[in-house]
């Protein structure tokens, strides 16, 4: 069984000039986009095949292919993962810090 990749983001990984909620949101989007990119790479899809597989509008498809996570909603990224045949689990639990952190775990 292949090892899973864990990416952890919290307030210490965000630039001090960026509001944490914004940074956390961008890190979440980037983690989801990473999962989509891994799926697309594993299936060796070209842009037309990606478009046929993932049901999103053209501007979002262009942003997805360009890796521009900030231009795509989290809901759309989640739907894209589901369209790629991936299960998505969201786990909300207690934090050891005052503010919680965002973690995206990508499994093969």
C-alpha positions in Angstrom: 0.0 0.0 0.0 1.4 3.4 -1.0 1.9 6.0 1.7 -0.4 9.0 1.9 0.8 12.5 1.6 -0.1 14.9 4.4 -0.1 18.6 4.0 -0.6 20.7 7.1 -1.2 24.4 7.2 -1.8 26.7 10.1 -1.2 30.3 11.2 2.6 29.8 11.4 2.8 28.8 7.7 0.9 31.9 6.4 2.6 35.2 5.6 2.2 37.7 8.4 0.9 40.2 5.8 -2.0 37.9 4.8 -5.1 37.4 7.0 -5.0 33.8 8.4 -8.5 33.0 7.2 -7.6 34.1 3.6 -4.3 32.1 3.8 -6.1 29.0 5.3 -8.7 29.2 2.5 -6.0 29.4 -0.2 -4.1 26.5 1.4 -7.3 24.4 1.4 -7.9 25.2 -2.3 -4.3 24.4 -3.2 -4.5 21.1 -1.4 -7.8 20.2 -3.2 -6.2 21.3 -6.5 -3.2 19.1 -5.8 -5.6 16.1 -5.4 -7.3 17.0 -8.8 -3.9 17.4 -10.5 -2.8 14.0 -9.2 -6.0 12.4 -10.5 -5.6 14.0 -13.9 -1.9 13.0 -14.1 -2.6 9.4 -13.1 -5.2 9.2 -15.9 -3.0 11.2 -18.4 -5.8 13.4 -19.5 -5.6 16.2 -22.0 -7.7 19.5 -21.5 -10.6 18.2 -23.6 -10.7 15.0 -21.6 -10.5 16.9 -18.3 -13.4 19.1 -19.5 -15.5 16.0 -20.4 -14.8 14.5 -17.0 -15.2 17.5 -14.8 -18.5 19.4 -15.2 -17.4 23.0 -14.6 -17.7 26.2 -16.7 -14.9 27.2 -19.1 -13.3 30.0 -17.1 -13.1 27.7 -14.1 -11.7 25.0 -16.3 -9.0 27.4 -17.5 -8.1 28.3 -14.0 -8.1 24.7 -13.0 -5.7 23.7 -15.8 -3.5 26.8 -14.9 -3.4 25.8 -11.3 -5.0 29.0 -10.1 -6.8 27.8 -7.0 -7.8 31.3 -5.9 -10.2 31.6 -8.9 -12.2 28.4 -8.2 -14.6 27.9 -5.3 -14.0 25.2 -2.7 -17.3 23.6 -3.7 -16.3 23.5 -7.3 -13.0 21.9 -6.4 -14.8 19.3 -4.2 -17.2 18.5 -7.1 -14.2 18.1 -9.4 -12.6 15.6 -7.1 -15.9 13.7 -7.0 -16.1 13.8 -10.8 -12.5 12.3 -10.9 -13.8 9.4 -8.9 -12.3 10.4 -5.6 -14.0 10.2 -2.2 -13.8 13.3 -0.1 -14.0 13.2 3.7 -14.2 16.3 6.0 -13.3 15.7 9.6 -13.9 18.5 12.2 -12.2 17.9 15.5 -10.7 19.7 18.5 -7.6 21.8 18.1 -4.6 21.9 20.4 -4.2 25.6 19.4 -6.4 28.6 20.1 -7.3 28.7 16.4 -7.7 25.5 14.4 -5.7 24.5 11.4 -6.5 23.3 7.9 -5.1 19.9 6.8 -5.5 18.2 3.5 -4.5 14.5 3.3 -4.2 13.1 -0.2 -4.2 9.3 -0.6 -3.4 7.4 -3.7 
